[in-house]
Amino acid sequence: MRMHSSLADWRTVRTGDDYAGKSVGFVPTMGALHLGHRALLARARAENDRVVLSIFVNPTQFNDPADLAKYPRTLEADLRLASGLADDVIVPTPDELYPDGYAYRVTEEKLSRDLEGAHRPGHFDGVLTVVLKLLNLVAPQRAYFGEKDWQQLRLVDGMARALLLPVEIVPCPTEREIDGLALSSRNRRLSHGARVRAAQFPAILRAADTAAAAVVALDAAGFGVDYVEDRDGVRLGAVRIENVRLIDNVRL
Ligand code: PAF
């Protein structure tokens, strides 16, 4: 597995013999990798000749500077988790990915304003912009995204279609802990007690008869509720526990 912190170095590999005529699968991440990311990499490995992983904590998708500062950075452990599954890991710097200082950006005008977008203004502009840059750099046939981030997945897929990008966006099922909590890099910021209680979040989303009933039950269980909404046969929710924000969704 090769690691590239310079984009020039990566471009040399991407245009070289090792990638010539090969199908490429891409897994974009912000690091702090867990077994959910490993499942994305394993799927990419099974479906492509070459697998590329990116690790970049993207500043433009954080509307809260404190959240960006607290985001876990675990590069060495990430490389261990990806080894044997990724061929190349790109770890760009903000200066290289944003030579324009984020003057140019991708904006979606409808879905991005709702749900997560309503609570995190500008979040999806940052996500779509960085994903487009990374897709341009990696030029994959397939890119893999987890269904836990339902809205992100819908928006990235919509962008690929709207901008006629030659890539298939592959949705991958949410990986869960044994007690049902969706795997997330943010889980490691929970205390032991909060981690145990957090499993009630997906359980309540699943068990409640309506979205409104889920809000009442989550509130009673001590969560700060940002939203619960039913869309397209999926119940989506975002809650806060100990200042850690968790999102999840379940099929109705
Ligand atoms: O889901 C994530 O980890 C990020 O939003 C992504 C897609 C890597 C863009 O920074």
Boltz pocket constraint, residues with backbone or C-beta under 6 A from the ligand:
constraints:
  - pocket:
      binder: B
      contacts: [[A, 28], [A, 29], [A, 30], [A, 56], [A, 58], [A, 61], [A, 126], [A, 127], [A, 130], [A, 131], [A, 149], [A, 152]]
      max_distance: 6.0
